[in-house]
Amino acid sequence: MRMDKIAGHDKVKKLLDSIISSGHIGHAYIFEGAEGVGRLSLATAFAEKLCGGASAENNPDIIVVTNELYDSSKKQKNVLIDTIRSMKADVYIKPFLSDRKVYIIPNADTMQEPAQNSLLKVFEEPPEYCIVILIASNANALLQTIRSRAAMIRISPLLRDEVEKYLTENNIADAHRAKVISAMSGGSIGKALEFSADAEAVALRDTVIGHLVGICGKGAKSLYDFVKFLKQNNSDIKTVLDIMAGWSEDILHIKVCGDYDVTNADKIAELKRVSMIVTAEAAYHFCEIVTKYSLAISRNANYSAAVLCMATEYWEEIHGRNYRSAL
């Protein structure tokens, strides 16, 4: 993939080009950023330049390391120690076509400590032609000994306008839909493409935000309705939680910084209305609540209990701690 074909990330692309032009190329890099923001695309484009410009698909010296690459029966997302061992055996075979051999490891932060320790041996004594690129959402999940031997490349989410432009210029969505999807994407082209292919995603966002606005009203029926909605949408809870997180961050942003540069810009009227009702402390707690229960649900907490507690705590921040008297 050509670097200039990747949307946004101009500073990162300039940095990667300068690394190549300087000739001071390290043996290991960590591309850290949220899933879907372009980490793999940038790593692949970087690898192609390092290996002379040929497409990664046609270059045996650019290897994307997955469990299935070495064992088709292993489809786990987390990188297994057996996969790293197989990669190590291959590392010491010289390049076929290029002067360099580049290994890209997606989901590198899912490696358990034994797998990381196995990889560390390559980091300590790499062949002169070998370059390893680790792709991670959270580099802190990697051992310090790994991090200290790799150059960090941080990849930030794209600006909303960049996602919107990508969607319209590539005829993926019309202007109105692109604006909505870009607000939902969190700066991730990957997520934007998922939402654009899902006709129900925009409607789901409208429904979630409708509930978040509704629970600001008097009475407890809105809370009952919200809990019922959450329980009925177990399969979409990750998207629902992402929408809730973005909404909560926008409320906090308005309370602290003002009503500009919010994620859900197309919902600014609703955001302003809610921000006038809640305190800055409540807005901060909204973010904490969503984060806490997102983690609990990801760890297989009782789903019904988790969403009931989450919705109730959210409602309490608006209406006070004596909510039970209203039920």
DRENLOGU-654913 format. One record per residue (C-alpha): x negated, y negated, z; residue number from 1; residue in one letter; chain. Coordinates in pm, whole numbers, plus 50000, padded with zeros to 5 digits. Layout:
<nodes>
      xx      yy      zz     k   r   c
       X       Y       Z   NUM   A   A
...
</nodes>
This chain:
<nodes>
      xx      yy      zz     k   r   c
   50000   50000   50000     1   M   A
   49855   49666   49899     2   R   A
   49805   49424   50186     3   M   A
   49971   49138   49998     4   D   A
   50288   49346   49956     5   K   A
   50344   49367   50332     6   I   A
   50592   49112   50467     7   A   A
   50452   48857   50714     8   G   A
   50160   48925   50950     9   H   A
   49940   48672   50769    10   D   A
   49698   48634   51063    11   K   A
   49655   49009   51101    12   V   A
   49599   49054   50727    13   K   A
   49342   48775   50728    14   K   A
   49166   48939   51024    15   L   A
   49155   49279   50854    16   L   A
   49022   49126   50532    17   D   A
   48752   48942   50729    18   S   A
   48646   49267   50899    19   I   A
   48594   49430   50559    20   I   A
   48422   49131   50400    21   S   A
   48186   49092   50698    22   S   A
   48062   49447   50664    23   G   A
   48078   49490   51042    24   H   A
   48325   49776   51045    25   I   A
   48384   49965   51368    26   G   A
   48449   50334   51410    27   H   A
   48780   50290   51595    28   A   A
   49076   50052   51600    29   Y   A
   49401   50036   51797    30   I   A
   49699   49885   51614    31   F   A
   49936   49793   51896    32   E   A
   50291   49669   51841    33   G   A
   50657   49761   51862    34   A   A
   50787   50044   51649    35   E   A
   50889   49935   51301    36   G   A
   50700   49603   51290    37   V   A
   50456   49723   51022    38   G   A
   50179   49897   51216    39   R   A
   50154   50197   50984    40   L   A
   50183   49985   50669    41   S   A
   49901   49757   50784    42   L   A
   49686   50051   50895    43   A   A
   49738   50225   50559    44   T   A
   49655   49908   50360    45   A   A
   49343   49858   50575    46   F   A
   49240   50221   50517    47   A   A
   49289   50185   50142    48   E   A
   49061   49882   50133    49   K   A
   48804   50060   50347    50   L   A
   48808   50353   50103    51   C   A
   48774   50150   49785    52   G   A
   49134   50056   49706    53   G   A
   49285   50384   49587    54   A   A
   49637   50463   49706    55   S   A
   49648   50658   50031    56   A   A
   49883   50910   49868    57   E   A
   49614   51000   49616    58   N   A
   49310   50977   49842    59   N   A
   49212   51285   50045    60   P   A
   48985   51066   50256    61   D   A
   49281   50888   50418    62   I   A
   49447   51127   50662    63   I   A
   49763   51049   50860    64   V   A
   49737   51280   51159    65   V   A
   50059   51450   51269    66   T   A
   50127   51782   51436    67   N   A
   50288   51913   51117    68   E   A
   49978   51830   50913    69   L   A
   49793   52115   51080    70   Y   A
   50086   52336   51183    71   D   A
   50417   52301   50999    72   S   A
   50604   52462   51288    73   S   A
   50511   52182   51528    74   K   A
   50750   51893   51475    75   K   A
   50709   51716   51811    76   Q   A
   50659   51340   51805    77   K   A
   50398   51346   52081    78   N   A
   50049   51423   51950    79   V   A
   49936   51763   52077    80   L   A
   49587   51864   52188    81   I   A
   49580   52139   51922    82   D   A
   49637   51869   51659    83   T   A
   49342   51667   51787    84   I   A
   49124   51978   51792    85   R   A
   49216   52054   51430    86   S   A
   49143   51693   51336    87   M   A
   48802   51713   51505    88   K   A
   48710   52016   51301    89   A   A
   48790   51818   50986    90   D   A
   48612   51500   51095    91   V   A
   48269   51649   51037    92   Y   A
   48345   51739   50676    93   I   A
   48210   51458   50459    94   K   A
   48442   51241   50244    95   P   A
   48549   51377   49906    96   F   A
   48588   51059   49700    97   L   A
   48498   50759   49916    98   S   A
   48207   50644   50128    99   D   A
   48439   50652   50430   100   R   A
   48695   50883   50580   101   K   A
   48985   50723   50772   102   V   A
   49212   50902   51019   103   Y   A
   49536   50726   51115   104   I   A
   49708   50863   51426   105   I   A
   50071   50743   51467   106   P   A
   50222   50766   51816   107   N   A
   49871   50780   51963   108   A   A
   50002   50662   52301   109   D   A
   50200   50987   52331   110   T   A
   49881   51190   52367   111   M   A
   49841   51353   52707   112   Q   A
   49510   51306   52889   113   E   A
   49356   51638   52767   114   P   A
   49424   51538   52404   115   A   A
   49274   51194   52463   116   Q   A
   48967   51344   52626   117   N   A
   48927   51573   52327   118   S   A
   48949   51273   52091   119   L   A
   48701   51082   52308   120   L   A
   48421   51309   52191   121   K   A
   48472   51178   51837   122   V   A
   48469   50821   51967   123   F   A
   48142   50880   52152   124   E   A
   47952   51036   51860   125   E   A
   48139   50957   51537   126   P   A
   47992   51047   51197   127   P   A
   47881   50727   51027   128   E   A
   48152   50760   50762   129   Y   A
   48442   50822   51007   130   C   A
   48696   50558   51113   131   I   A
   48989   50632   51344   132   V   A
   49296   50407   51367   133   I   A
   49527   50466   51663   134   L   A
   49883   50335   51632   135   I   A
   50047   50263   51966   136   A   A
   50345   50085   52115   137   S   A
   50162   50057   52448   138   N   A
   49783   50068   52436   139   A   A
   49773   50085   52816   140   N   A
   49893   50446   52785   141   A   A
   49552   50525   52638   142   L   A
   49253   50601   52859   143   L   A
   49027   50308   52940   144   Q   A
   48739   50503   52789   145   T   A
   48933   50519   52461   146   I   A
   49032   50150   52470   147   R   A
   48676   50036   52547   148   S   A
   48547   50205   52232   149   R   A
   48810   50064   51994   150   A   A
   48882   49718   51855   151   A   A
   49233   49598   51941   152   M   A
   49457   49470   51661   153   I   A
   49781   49335   51810   154   R   A
   50078   49323   51574   155   I   A
   50360   49095   51681   156   S   A
   50723   49115   51568   157   P   A
   50800   48920   51254   158   L   A
   50984   48592   51269   159   L   A
   51358   48615   51207   160   R   A
   51320   48412   50887   161   D   A
   51058   48656   50755   162   E   A
   51287   48955   50806   163   V   A
   51576   48767   50648   164   E   A
   51363   48671   50348   165   K   A
   51246   49031   50303   166   Y   A
   51605   49158   50300   167   L   A
   51733   48903   50050   168   T   A
   51431   48907   49815   169   E   A
   51443   49286   49793   170   N   A
   51823   49281   49734   171   N   A
   51882   49485   50049   172   I   A
   52142   49248   50189   173   A   A
   52321   48927   50091   174   D   A
   52238   48604   50274   175   A   A
   52504   48637   50546   176   H   A
   52437   49003   50620   177   R   A
   52060   48943   50612   178   A   A
   52099   48673   50878   179   K   A
   52292   48909   51104   180   V   A
   52060   49205   51050   181   I   A
   51749   48994   51107   182   S   A
   51896   48885   51441   183   A   A
   51949   49250   51535   184   M   A
   51607   49370   51417   185   S   A
   51389   49219   51687   186   G   A
   51135   49124   51422   187   G   A
   51108   49481   51291   188   S   A
   51143   49550   50919   189   I   A
   51189   49916   51006   190   G   A
   51488   49845   51229   191   K   A
   51627   49598   50975   192   A   A
   51622   49868   50707   193   L   A
   51796   50112   50943   194   E   A
   52067   49858   51021   195   F   A
   52111   49763   50654   196   S   A
   52176   50129   50570   197   A   A
   52427   50164   50853   198   D   A
   52758   50001   50766   199   A   A
   52876   50030   51127   200   E   A
   52572   49868   51289   201   A   A
   52687   49508   51247   202   V   A
   53035   49596   51375   203   A   A
   52877   49766   51677   204   L   A
   52679   49452   51755   205   R   A
   52992   49237   51735   206   D   A
   53172   49476   51970   207   T   A
   52888   49483   52225   208   V   A
   52857   49104   52228   209   I   A
   53237   49077   52254   210   G   A
   53222   49284   52574   211   H   A
   52932   49080   52712   212   L   A
   53130   48760   52656   213   V   A
   53451   48921   52784   214   G   A
   53308   49021   53123   215   I   A
   53248   48654   53196   216   C   A
   53623   48604   53225   217   G   A
   53834   48640   53538   218   K   A
   53964   48973   53659   219   G   A
   53816   49319   53642   220   A   A
   53987   49459   53331   221   K   A
   53700   49343   53111   222   S   A
   53462   49544   53331   223   L   A
   53680   49856   53300   224   Y   A
   53689   49811   52921   225   D   A
   53312   49764   52901   226   F   A
   53241   50077   53106   227   V   A
   53487   50276   52894   228   K   A
   53315   50152   52577   229   F   A
   52970   50248   52708   230   L   A
   53084   50596   52807   231   K   A
   53240   50652   52465   232   Q   A
   52928   50543   52277   233   N   A
   52665   50771   52421   234   N   A
   52522   50849   52077   235   S   A
   52461   50478   52002   236   D   A
   52334   50380   52346   237   I   A
   51980   50295   52230   238   K   A
   52117   50042   51982   239   T   A
   52365   49913   52240   240   V   A
   52087   49862   52493   241   L   A
   51873   49682   52234   242   D   A
   52164   49448   52161   243   I   A
   52218   49389   52534   244   M   A
   51846   49320   52584   245   A   A
   51834   49066   52300   246   G   A
   52151   48896   52426   247   W   A
   52019   48877   52784   248   S   A
   51686   48735   52668   249   E   A
   51872   48469   52467   250   D   A
   52076   48365   52772   251   I   A
   51758   48333   52978   252   L   A
   51587   48140   52697   253   H   A
   51874   47891   52679   254   I   A
   51874   47844   53057   255   K   A
   51500   47785   53073   256   V   A
   51402   47639   52735   257   C   A
   51714   47522   52555   258   G   A
   51937   47648   52274   259   D   A
   51679   47674   51996   260   Y   A
   51487   47972   51857   261   D   A
   51723   48236   51997   262   V   A
   51745   48584   51848   263   T   A
   52123   48588   51806   264   N   A
   52135   48253   51630   265   A   A
   52461   48335   51455   266   D   A
   52623   48373   51800   267   K   A
   52500   48042   51937   268   I   A
   52849   47920   52033   269   A   A
   52910   48230   52246   270   E   A
   52561   48209   52394   271   L   A
   52614   47848   52500   272   K   A
   52949   47931   52653   273   R   A
   52806   48213   52863   274   V   A
   52493   48016   52959   275   S   A
   52715   47744   53108   276   M   A
   52877   48002   53336   277   I   A
   52572   48187   53469   278   V   A
   52268   48071   53664   279   T   A
   51909   48103   53546   280   A   A
   51853   48359   53822   281   E   A
   52148   48565   53694   282   A   A
   52010   48547   53339   283   A   A
   51676   48677   53464   284   Y   A
   51853   48960   53645   285   H   A
   52043   49048   53325   286   F   A
   51709   49132   53163   287   C   A
   51596   49333   53464   288   E   A
   51921   49531   53475   289   I   A
   51907   49632   53109   290   V   A
   51540   49730   53138   291   T   A
   51603   49934   53454   292   K   A
   51892   50134   53313   293   Y   A
   51730   50178   52970   294   S   A
   51445   50350   53150   295   L   A
   51682   50556   53365   296   A   A
   51880   50676   53062   297   I   A
   51560   50760   52871   298   S   A
   51462   50977   53168   299   R   A
   51789   51171   53148   300   N   A
   51968   51013   53443   301   A   A
   52338   51099   53470   302   N   A
   52472   50899   53176   303   Y   A
   52817   50812   53308   304   S   A
   52679   50700   53644   305   A   A
   52401   50500   53482   306   A   A
   52624   50297   53247   307   V   A
   52881   50241   53525   308   L   A
   52611   50102   53756   309   C   A
   52456   49895   53477   310   M   A
   52785   49734   53374   311   A   A
   52883   49673   53737   312   T   A
   52551   49510   53826   313   E   A
   52571   49293   53515   314   Y   A
   52927   49191   53610   315   W   A
   52819   49116   53968   316   E   A
   52558   48866   53848   317   E   A
   52841   48668   53694   318   I   A
   53113   48708   53953   319   H   A
   52926   48764   54279   320   G   A
   52852   49060   54502   321   R   A
   53202   49088   54644   322   N   A
   53333   49237   54320   323   Y   A
   53506   49530   54493   324   R   A
   53772   49299   54632   325   S   A
   53871   49220   54275   326   A   A
   53900   49582   54164   327   L   A
</nodes>
